[in-house]
Amino acid sequence: MTVAIAERSWRRLADELTGRLWLPNQAPYDAKRSLFNKRYADVRPAAVASVRTVADIQHCLRWAGEMNLPVVARSSGHSYAGYSVNEGLVIDLSALNTVTVQATTGLVTVGGGTTMADLYPVLQQHQVAFPAGNSPTVGIGGLTLGGGVAAVSRAFGLTCDALVETTVVTAQGRVLRCDATENADLFWACRGGGGGNFGINTSFTFQAREVRDVSVFALVWSASDPIELLTVLQRIVAQAPEEFSTRLGLDTSGSEPGQAGQNLRVSAVGLFLGSADELRQLLAPALEVAVPDRCHLAEMDYWAGDEFLRHDTSADRFAARTRVTAEPLSAEVLEILVSRLRDWPGSGNPDGAGVGLFSWGGAMNRIPATETAFVHRDALFLVCMDTSWTGQDAPDRVAANQRWLAETYAATGGHLPHAAYQNFTDPDLRDWQTAYYGVNYPRLVEVKRRHDPDNLFRFDQSIGS
């Protein structure tokens, strides 16, 4: 869809901004609309407004309302479904990236466009932290609004659990301070209700805590019996203290279908808020099943541990589907997943395809499901099934990858709940309202209608759509 707006109207908006308005014929436009998932690289906004102030945002919202043009806020472009841009007006928040720390209280206030690359150096100076992202380009806004799971979340909760205040510019241009007592309905919705729904968050304030040394590990097996190994690894998670966190992986790669079965690997990567000796004891049952091809286990300071766990990816194009479960995956489900991965059609993306089991629970589960908009408060694992490809892969290979993922997801449907993580947005998810938000969805719709009655902030999976 091409949005036709008169040139004089664009000039009027540009003249009102202290920031810059980028149109499709201007050089910075492509960089300002870029996305982490290149699957959606062809989405072309009518314009991108790089704002510098709250007043800039208010001008954009008022103008977009007059034009009946949908609006989306973009900080880092990490939406899995490409929802960080649209075909209307994109409001680029990247200039709102200041980070301040109150040394006496541990309160950290960050601008709505802050990325982890902006955040972590300042936190390190003050030796404090709160649960946040493990990729330097992830934005604080989308992470927090969708809940936000970090390596320390089993011990310290979600990113949104550390949130104590946020400032929101609503569709009507009102600037609202939101916390547990002031605009409490909107504050509730901003803790897990998903990004892009209720307004534009210009700042977030978190309660941080002092950091401590950690132990980290990375184990990789080319296992002949992945089911036995994953069964033991899941048991370790279920019995481990909440100071232990991991991502268990079953993955493959290769450009041809026949390579997939040959390259199947099992991995466990994670963190423990304790000594390396204690960690080694926790992992011992898995190490007894099979000797890993790669084994790295070490104590280090918090910041070195964060760098160790940073997610490396070739990115390009990918798709992911998730389920949330309170129980370990059964041998039957694991057999389904192993079989599916052996039949993966291959692609030119070295990221390949896989299934990740992210350890949840602990402090995440101590908050009632309705106390915040994040409803997944009775979970042991987030199960993420994904596949990847490149722009050079043939259309039939791309279609085969997408079909493979849909069939893999469907094959687990009779075994795992219909629940999904809203920060790993899935554009193909049916009944996403229930899967993302469960019993909290009706209340989210009420908040949406109260603060955005004309549905200015709208996209395929926006609240109330």
C-alpha positions as CSV (number, residue, x, y, z in Angstrom):
1,M,0.0,0.0,0.0
2,T,1.3,3.4,-0.9
3,V,0.2,6.3,1.2
4,A,-0.4,9.5,-0.8
5,I,0.3,12.6,1.2
6,A,0.6,16.1,-0.4
7,E,4.2,17.5,-0.4
8,R,3.0,20.6,1.4
9,S,1.7,18.4,4.3
10,W,5.1,16.7,4.7
11,R,6.8,20.2,4.7
12,R,4.4,21.3,7.4
13,L,5.4,18.4,9.6
14,A,9.1,18.8,8.9
15,D,9.0,22.5,9.8
16,E,7.5,21.6,13.2
17,L,10.2,19.2,14.2
18,T,13.5,19.9,15.9
19,G,14.5,16.5,14.6
20,R,14.4,15.4,10.9
21,L,11.8,14.0,8.6
22,W,13.1,11.5,6.1
23,L,11.2,10.7,2.9
24,P,11.8,7.8,0.6
25,N,14.0,9.8,-1.8
26,Q,16.4,10.9,0.9
27,A,19.6,9.0,1.6
28,P,19.2,8.3,5.4
29,Y,15.7,6.9,4.8
30,D,16.8,3.3,4.2
31,A,19.0,3.2,7.3
32,K,16.2,4.6,9.4
33,R,13.7,1.9,8.3
34,S,16.1,-1.0,8.5
35,L,15.1,-4.1,10.5
36,F,16.9,-6.9,12.3
37,N,14.8,-9.5,10.5
38,K,15.5,-8.8,6.8
39,R,12.4,-10.9,5.9
40,Y,10.6,-7.6,6.1
41,A,13.2,-5.4,4.3
42,D,10.7,-4.5,1.6
43,V,8.3,-2.6,4.0
44,R,8.6,1.1,3.0
45,P,7.1,3.7,5.4
46,A,5.6,6.8,3.9
47,A,8.2,8.7,6.0
48,V,10.5,8.3,9.1
49,A,10.6,11.1,11.7
50,S,13.8,11.1,13.7
51,V,12.5,12.9,16.8
52,R,14.7,14.7,19.4
53,T,12.1,15.8,22.0
54,V,8.7,15.0,23.4
55,A,7.3,18.0,21.6
56,D,8.5,16.4,18.3
57,I,6.5,13.3,19.2
58,Q,3.4,15.3,20.0
59,H,3.7,17.1,16.6
60,C,4.0,13.8,14.8
61,L,1.0,12.3,16.6
62,R,-1.2,15.3,16.0
63,W,-0.2,15.4,12.3
64,A,-0.7,11.6,11.8
65,G,-4.1,11.8,13.4
66,E,-5.2,14.6,11.0
67,M,-3.9,12.5,8.1
68,N,-5.4,9.2,9.4
69,L,-2.0,7.7,9.0
70,P,-1.0,4.8,11.3
71,V,2.0,5.4,13.5
72,V,4.7,3.1,14.9
73,A,7.6,3.9,17.2
74,R,10.9,2.4,16.4
75,S,14.0,2.3,18.6
76,S,16.1,-0.6,17.3
77,G,14.0,-2.5,14.8
78,H,14.1,-5.9,16.5
79,S,10.5,-6.9,16.1
80,Y,10.5,-10.5,14.9
81,A,7.4,-9.8,12.7
82,G,8.7,-6.5,11.3
83,Y,6.3,-4.4,13.4
84,S,9.0,-1.8,14.1
85,V,8.1,-0.2,10.8
86,N,4.9,0.2,8.9
87,E,3.6,1.8,5.7
88,G,2.6,5.0,7.5
89,L,4.7,7.2,9.7
90,V,7.6,5.7,11.7
91,I,8.8,7.7,14.7
92,D,12.4,7.0,15.2
93,L,13.3,7.3,18.9
94,S,17.1,6.5,18.6
95,A,18.1,10.0,19.7
96,L,16.2,9.5,23.0
97,N,19.0,7.3,24.4
98,T,20.3,9.0,27.6
99,V,21.0,6.9,30.7
100,T,21.2,8.2,34.2
101,V,21.8,6.4,37.5
102,Q,21.0,7.6,40.9
103,A,23.8,6.2,43.0
104,T,22.0,6.4,46.3
105,T,18.8,4.6,45.2
106,G,19.9,2.4,42.3
107,L,17.2,3.9,40.1
108,V,18.2,3.9,36.4
109,T,16.3,6.2,34.0
110,V,16.7,5.6,30.3
111,G,15.3,7.2,27.2
112,G,12.8,5.3,25.0
113,G,15.3,4.8,22.2
114,T,18.1,3.4,24.4
115,T,19.7,0.2,23.2
116,M,21.8,-2.3,25.3
117,A,24.9,-0.8,23.7
118,D,23.9,2.6,25.2
119,L,22.8,1.1,28.5
120,Y,25.5,-1.4,29.7
121,P,28.5,0.9,29.7
122,V,26.7,3.3,32.1
123,L,25.5,0.5,34.3
124,Q,29.1,-0.9,34.4
125,Q,30.4,2.5,35.6
126,H,28.0,2.3,38.6
127,Q,28.3,-1.5,39.1
128,V,24.5,-2.0,39.1
129,A,22.2,-3.9,36.7
130,F,18.7,-5.1,36.2
131,P,17.4,-7.9,33.9
132,A,18.0,-6.7,30.3
133,G,18.8,-7.9,26.8
134,N,21.8,-9.9,25.7
135,S,22.2,-8.3,22.3
136,P,23.8,-4.8,22.0
137,T,21.3,-3.7,19.4
138,V,18.1,-4.6,21.3
139,G,16.1,-1.6,22.3
140,I,14.8,-1.1,25.9
141,G,11.3,-0.1,24.8
142,G,10.2,-3.2,23.0
143,L,12.1,-5.5,25.4
144,T,10.3,-4.0,28.5
145,L,6.8,-3.6,27.0
146,G,6.7,-7.2,26.0
147,G,8.0,-8.5,29.3
148,G,11.7,-8.9,28.8
149,V,13.5,-12.1,29.7
150,A,17.2,-12.0,30.6
151,A,19.8,-14.5,31.7
152,V,19.2,-13.5,35.3
153,S,15.4,-13.5,35.1
154,R,15.0,-16.8,37.1
155,A,16.7,-15.1,39.9
156,F,15.6,-11.4,39.6
157,G,12.4,-11.5,37.4
158,L,11.6,-9.9,34.1
159,T,12.7,-6.5,32.7
160,C,9.2,-5.2,33.3
161,D,9.3,-6.5,36.9
162,A,12.1,-4.0,37.5
163,L,10.2,-1.1,36.0
164,V,9.0,1.4,38.6
165,E,7.9,4.3,36.3
166,T,7.5,5.2,32.6
167,T,6.5,8.3,30.7
168,V,4.0,7.8,27.8
169,V,2.9,10.2,25.1
170,T,-0.7,9.1,24.2
171,A,-2.4,9.3,20.9
172,Q,-4.0,12.6,21.9
173,G,-0.5,14.0,22.7
174,R,-0.9,13.9,26.5
175,V,2.3,13.2,28.5
176,L,1.5,10.8,31.3
177,R,3.7,9.8,34.1
178,C,2.8,6.2,34.9
179,D,3.7,4.1,38.0
180,A,1.9,1.9,40.5
181,T,-0.3,4.8,41.8
182,E,-0.5,7.4,38.9
183,N,-2.1,6.2,35.7
184,A,-1.8,2.8,37.1
185,D,-3.9,1.1,34.4
186,L,-1.4,2.2,31.7
187,F,1.5,1.3,33.9
188,W,0.0,-2.2,34.3
189,A,-0.4,-2.5,30.5
190,C,3.2,-1.4,29.9
191,R,4.5,-4.3,31.8
192,G,4.0,-7.1,29.3
193,G,1.2,-5.7,27.1
194,G,3.5,-5.5,24.0
195,G,5.1,-2.6,22.2
196,G,3.4,-0.2,19.9
197,N,-0.1,-0.4,21.4
198,F,-0.9,2.3,23.9
199,G,1.4,5.3,23.2
200,I,5.0,6.2,22.8
201,N,7.2,5.5,25.9
202,T,9.8,8.3,26.1
203,S,11.5,7.1,29.2
204,F,11.7,4.1,31.6
205,T,12.9,4.0,35.2
206,F,14.1,0.7,36.7
207,Q,15.2,-0.4,40.1
208,A,18.7,-1.8,39.7
209,R,20.7,-3.9,42.1
210,E,24.4,-4.3,42.8
211,V,26.2,-6.8,40.5
212,R,28.0,-9.9,41.6
213,D,30.4,-12.3,40.0
214,V,28.9,-15.2,37.9
215,S,29.8,-18.5,36.4
216,V,29.0,-19.1,32.8
217,F,29.0,-22.2,30.6
218,A,28.8,-23.3,27.0
219,L,28.4,-27.0,26.2
220,V,27.9,-28.5,22.7
221,W,27.4,-32.1,21.8
222,S,27.2,-33.9,18.4
223,A,25.2,-36.4,20.3
224,S,24.1,-39.8,19.0
225,D,21.2,-39.8,21.4
226,P,19.9,-36.2,21.6
227,I,16.6,-37.3,23.4
228,E,18.4,-38.8,26.4
229,L,20.7,-35.8,26.7
230,L,17.8,-33.2,26.4
231,T,15.8,-35.2,28.9
232,V,18.6,-35.0,31.5
233,L,19.3,-31.3,30.7
234,Q,15.6,-30.5,31.3
235,R,15.7,-32.4,34.6
236,I,18.7,-30.3,35.6
237,V,16.7,-27.1,35.0
238,A,13.6,-28.4,36.8
239,Q,15.7,-29.2,39.9
240,A,18.2,-26.3,39.8
241,P,18.1,-23.3,42.1
242,E,16.8,-20.1,40.5
243,E,20.3,-18.7,40.3
244,F,20.8,-21.1,37.4
245,S,19.6,-20.2,33.9
246,T,20.2,-21.7,30.5
247,R,19.1,-22.0,26.9
248,L,19.0,-25.6,25.7
249,G,19.3,-26.0,22.0
250,L,18.7,-28.6,19.4
251,D,19.8,-27.3,16.0
252,T,21.1,-28.1,12.5
253,S,22.4,-26.2,9.5
254,G,23.5,-26.8,5.9
255,S,22.6,-25.6,2.5
256,E,21.1,-28.9,1.4
257,P,18.3,-31.1,2.9
258,G,20.6,-34.1,3.3
259,Q,23.0,-32.2,5.5
260,A,20.5,-31.5,8.2
261,G,20.6,-35.0,9.8
262,Q,24.4,-35.0,9.8
263,N,24.7,-31.7,11.6
264,L,22.3,-32.1,14.4
265,R,23.7,-30.7,17.7
266,V,22.6,-30.3,21.3
267,S,23.8,-27.3,23.3
268,A,23.5,-25.7,26.7
269,V,24.6,-22.2,27.3
270,G,23.9,-20.2,30.4
271,L,24.8,-18.5,33.7
272,F,24.9,-19.3,37.4
273,L,25.0,-16.8,40.2
274,G,27.5,-18.9,42.1
275,S,30.8,-20.6,41.9
276,A,32.2,-22.7,39.0
277,D,32.5,-25.7,41.3
278,E,28.7,-25.5,42.2
279,L,27.9,-25.1,38.6
280,R,29.9,-28.1,37.6
281,Q,28.0,-30.2,40.1
282,L,24.7,-29.0,38.7
283,L,25.7,-30.0,35.2
284,A,27.3,-33.3,36.1
285,P,24.4,-35.5,35.1
286,A,24.5,-34.2,31.6
287,L,28.3,-34.5,31.4
288,E,27.9,-38.2,32.4
289,V,25.5,-38.9,29.5
290,A,28.0,-37.8,26.9
291,V,31.3,-36.0,26.6
292,P,30.7,-32.6,24.9
293,D,32.6,-31.7,21.8
294,R,33.0,-28.2,23.4
295,C,33.0,-27.5,27.1
296,H,33.6,-24.0,28.5
297,L,32.9,-23.3,32.1
298,A,34.4,-20.4,34.1
299,E,33.9,-17.8,36.8
300,M,34.1,-14.2,35.7
301,D,32.7,-10.8,36.7
302,Y,29.2,-9.8,35.8
303,W,30.1,-7.8,32.7
304,A,32.4,-10.4,31.2
305,G,29.6,-12.9,31.8
306,D,27.1,-10.6,30.0
307,E,29.5,-10.4,27.0
308,F,30.0,-14.1,27.0
309,L,26.3,-14.7,26.7
310,R,25.7,-12.1,23.9
311,H,23.8,-13.7,21.1
312,D,25.7,-13.9,17.9
313,T,23.8,-14.4,14.7
314,S,24.2,-13.8,11.0
315,A,20.6,-12.5,11.1
316,D,19.3,-12.0,7.6
317,R,15.8,-13.6,7.2
318,F,14.2,-15.8,9.8
319,A,10.9,-16.9,11.3
320,A,10.1,-18.2,14.8
321,R,7.2,-19.8,16.6
322,T,6.9,-20.3,20.3
323,R,5.1,-22.2,23.0
324,V,5.2,-21.8,26.8
325,T,5.1,-24.9,29.0
326,A,5.1,-25.6,32.7
327,E,6.5,-29.1,32.2
328,P,9.6,-30.6,30.6
329,L,9.2,-31.8,27.0
330,S,8.3,-35.5,26.9
331,A,10.3,-38.1,25.0
332,E,7.5,-38.1,22.5
333,V,7.7,-34.4,21.8
334,L,11.5,-34.6,21.7
335,E,11.2,-37.4,19.1
336,I,8.9,-35.3,17.0
337,L,11.4,-32.4,17.1
338,V,14.4,-34.5,16.3
339,S,12.6,-36.1,13.3
340,R,11.5,-32.7,12.1
341,L,15.0,-31.3,12.3
342,R,16.4,-34.2,10.4
343,D,14.0,-33.3,7.6
344,W,14.8,-29.6,7.5
345,P,15.0,-28.4,3.9
346,G,18.3,-26.5,4.3
347,S,19.2,-22.9,3.4
348,G,22.1,-20.6,2.7
349,N,21.8,-19.0,6.2
350,P,24.5,-20.5,8.6
351,D,22.0,-19.9,11.5
352,G,20.1,-22.9,10.1
353,A,17.1,-24.1,12.1
354,G,16.5,-25.3,15.6
355,V,14.5,-25.5,18.8
356,G,15.5,-23.5,21.8
357,L,14.3,-24.2,25.4
358,F,14.8,-21.1,27.4
359,S,14.6,-21.8,31.2
360,W,11.9,-19.8,32.8
361,G,10.3,-19.9,36.3
362,G,11.8,-18.9,39.6
363,A,11.3,-15.2,40.3
364,M,9.3,-14.8,37.1
365,N,6.6,-17.1,38.5
366,R,6.3,-15.4,41.9
367,I,4.2,-12.6,40.6
368,P,0.5,-13.4,40.0
369,A,-0.5,-13.7,36.3
370,T,-2.9,-10.6,36.6
371,E,-0.6,-8.3,38.6
372,T,1.1,-7.2,35.3
373,A,0.1,-7.6,31.7
374,F,2.7,-10.4,31.3
375,V,0.5,-13.5,31.9
376,H,3.1,-16.4,31.6
377,R,3.7,-16.7,35.4
378,D,3.6,-20.5,35.6
379,A,6.3,-21.6,33.2
380,L,9.3,-23.8,33.1
381,F,10.4,-23.4,29.5
382,L,9.8,-21.1,26.5
383,V,10.1,-23.4,23.5
384,C,11.2,-21.5,20.4
385,M,11.1,-23.2,17.0
386,D,12.9,-21.3,14.3
387,T,14.2,-21.4,10.7
388,S,16.3,-19.0,8.6
389,W,17.2,-18.3,5.0
390,T,18.8,-15.6,2.9
391,G,17.8,-13.2,0.2
392,Q,19.8,-15.4,-2.3
393,D,17.8,-18.6,-1.5
394,A,15.4,-19.6,-4.3
395,P,11.7,-18.9,-3.6
396,D,10.9,-22.6,-3.4
397,R,13.6,-23.1,-0.8
398,V,12.1,-20.1,1.2
399,A,8.6,-21.6,0.9
400,A,9.9,-25.0,2.1
401,N,11.5,-23.4,5.2
402,Q,8.3,-21.6,6.1
403,R,6.2,-24.7,5.5
404,W,8.7,-26.7,7.6
405,L,8.3,-24.3,10.5
406,A,4.5,-24.3,10.3
407,E,4.4,-28.1,10.2
408,T,6.8,-28.4,13.1
409,Y,4.7,-26.0,15.2
410,A,1.6,-27.9,14.3
411,A,3.2,-31.3,15.2
412,T,3.6,-30.0,18.8
413,G,0.1,-28.7,19.1
414,G,-1.4,-31.7,20.7
415,H,1.3,-31.9,23.4
416,L,2.1,-28.3,24.4
417,P,-0.2,-25.4,25.5
418,H,-1.4,-22.6,23.2
419,A,0.7,-20.0,24.8
420,A,3.4,-17.8,23.1
421,Y,5.9,-15.1,24.0
422,Q,4.8,-11.7,22.8
423,N,8.4,-10.5,22.3
424,F,9.1,-13.3,19.8
425,T,6.2,-12.0,17.7
426,D,4.7,-14.5,15.3
427,P,2.7,-13.0,12.4
428,D,1.3,-16.4,11.6
429,L,-0.1,-17.2,15.1
430,R,-3.8,-17.9,15.3
431,D,-5.7,-16.6,18.3
432,W,-2.6,-14.6,19.3
433,Q,-4.8,-12.7,21.8
434,T,-5.1,-15.7,24.0
435,A,-1.6,-17.1,23.3
436,Y,0.2,-13.8,24.2
437,Y,-2.0,-12.4,26.9
438,G,-4.4,-15.1,28.2
439,V,-6.8,-13.8,30.8
440,N,-5.3,-10.3,30.7
441,Y,-6.4,-9.6,27.1
442,P,-9.9,-8.0,27.9
443,R,-8.3,-5.6,30.4
444,L,-5.6,-4.7,27.8
445,V,-8.4,-3.8,25.3
446,E,-10.0,-1.6,27.9
447,V,-6.7,0.3,28.4
448,K,-6.3,0.6,24.7
449,R,-9.7,2.1,24.2
450,R,-9.2,4.5,27.0
451,H,-5.8,5.9,25.8
452,D,-6.0,5.3,22.0
453,P,-9.8,5.5,21.2
454,D,-9.2,6.2,17.5
455,N,-6.7,3.3,17.1
456,L,-3.8,5.5,15.9
457,F,-1.3,2.8,17.0
458,R,-2.4,-0.1,14.8
459,F,-0.8,-3.1,13.2
460,D,-1.8,-6.7,12.5
461,Q,-1.5,-7.9,16.1
462,S,-2.2,-4.6,17.9
463,I,-4.4,-4.8,21.0
464,G,-8.1,-4.5,20.0
465,S,-7.5,-5.3,16.3
